[in-house]
């Protein structure tokens, strides 16, 4: 299991490597329509599988290791299948959550293998009333020809 110190060190290493790999592009890369569509599909699938409480499907939208920075803590998921649905979705449901919707998804920087996406999502109860909204930064990477969510930095709990 990763300690917070190891997780932060891994995250810093990841960012350093990503920067070195993409040194030839400064984030001003213009995505093609096909690349944008592939990224949008990952984000659509990410939220639809989350709303379906389909943990296996949700994790299929990730790249591994997968990083999440929230509530001042970095968590690292080394591979799929290490969590169970009850521990992932149970606390959200106890807080009244039933589904979530994107409020916005804006690609703010891009290279051929990485995008930074400024997002905001809202969590809703079954009756459509709002639980809470959160701004986040999602980093998607293209690895082995497939786009996936590598890192989420969120103000959500």
N, C-alpha and C positions, 0 to 999 in steps of 0.2 A: 504494500500500500504506500502511496506517495504521501509524504509530509507536505505541509504548505511550502516549506523552504524548497524542497525538491520540485514541487509543482511550479513554483515561480521560476526556479532555475531552468526547468524544461521549457517553460513558456518563453523566457528570455532567449534561450538557445534557438527555439523555433523561429522567433521573430528575426534574430540575427541571421539564421540560415535563409529564411525567406527573403530578407533584404539582399543578401549576397547573391542568391540565385537570380533575383529579379533586378539586379543593379543596372541592366541595360534599359529597363523601362522605369520611368519615374512616377508611375501611377496615372499618367495622362493618356494611357492607351484607350483607344475607342473600340468598344466591343461591337462585333458584328450582330446582326439581327438574330442569327442562329445561336451565338453565345449568350446573348441576353435572354432569349427564349429558354435555353437550357438552365440558366441561373434562376429565372422565374419559376420554371417547373420544379426545381429542387425546393425552392421556398414554398411553393404551393403544396407540394407533397409533404414537406416538413410540417406545415400547419394542419393539413387534412389528416395525416396519420396521428398527430398529437391529439386533435379533436376526437378522433375515433378511439383514442386510448389504445392504439396499436403500437406497443413498445417496439416490437421487432421492425415494423414498417418505419417508425420514427427514426430508429437507429440506422436504418438503411439510407437515410439522407445525410448521415454524418461521414466525415473522414476520421480515421483513427491514427494516432490517439486524438481524442476529442477534448477540447478545453472549454471550461465555462467559468467566467469570473462574475460572481454575483455576491451580494451581501459581504463584500470585503474578502471573499474566499475564492481561491482558485481550486477547481476540481478538475481532475484528469480521468477520463474514461479510456482505458488502454485498448478495449475492444468491445464489440457488441456482446450482449447477453450477460453482462455482469450485474444487471439490476433487475428487479421484478416490478411488475405493473403497480402493485399495491403501494410500494414505497415511492414510486414516481408520481402516480396520479392521485393516490389516497389523500395526501395533505391538501392538494388543490381542491379536491371535491369537498373535503371537510370545511374549507373556507368558502364554499358556495360556488366554485367554478364548475361550469358545464362545457363551455367552448370558448375559443379565442378567434379574433379576426385581426388581420393586419390593418393598421391605420395608414401606414405608408411604408414603402421600401424604396429607398433611393441609393443607387450605386454611386458612391462618392469618389472612389478611386478604383483603377483596374489595371491589370496586366494580363497577358495571355493565360496565366495559370492562377491568378488570385484576384479577388474583388473584395472591397470593403463596402458593406451595405448598411446605411443608416436606416434603422427600422423603428417603428413604434407599433405596439400591439395592445389590444384591449382584451381583458378577460371578462366573460359574461356569465350570468346565472342562466338557468334554464328558462326563466321568464323574460329574458332579454335585458334585464337590468345589469348595469355595469358593476363589476367587482373592482377593477383597477386597470390603469393603463401604464405602460412602461416603455421608455426609450431604450434602445439597444444598438450595439454595433455587432454585425455578423460578418465574419470573414469566411468566405467560401474559397476553396482551392480546387484546382483541377489536377487530380492524381490518377495515373493510369487511364487517362482519357475520360474520367468521370468527375463532374462537379459535385461537391458535397460541403456541408457545413463543418469547418475545422475548429472555429472558435466563436463563442458567444460571450460578449461582455454586456451585462444587463444591469439595470437598476431594480429588477425584480428580486424577490426573496429567493 
